[in-house]
Amino acid sequence: MSKPQNLEAKRALKAFTFAEIGNKKQKDTKNKFNYSAAVQELPSMIRMNGLRATMAFFYSKYSKEDQHQMVFENVRDWFNDEDEPTKFMRAKLQASPENQKPAGFMKILLELTDDEYRIVQAEVLTLANWMIRFVKNDNMNASSTKTTTDDTEQPQT
């Protein structure tokens, strides 16, 4: 399999990989681990609260080994990837082994300049939109395919 050449394809491939792992973990834990919900709430949380506050929330859940930890790691791992477009984030993450840890990543986010912050926030939103396309939401699929006779209109005689 050849490596994608354009940025959107690289981003989509990475999001697919993240979602595949998250979907598997969600299935294996019988919905105690709701990766799809965490991914789906990420963009709206960022738009409402900003990237720093959203990632701080996910960071606060980090030690519980739940879906929030996985999404936090997905975002950090994307900025560690050779294909991520900002390049300055990868350089900051790789400047010190401490920066690879959750606290180090949060510190980097908190120290970004306004211009860097806007670029990083836009990149996370774009990545999150790709991730949403690939996550499985079994609860939504099950409820949308169920129909009952009460829900269908009966013809009048």
Beta strands, then each sheet from edge to edge (+ up, - down):
end
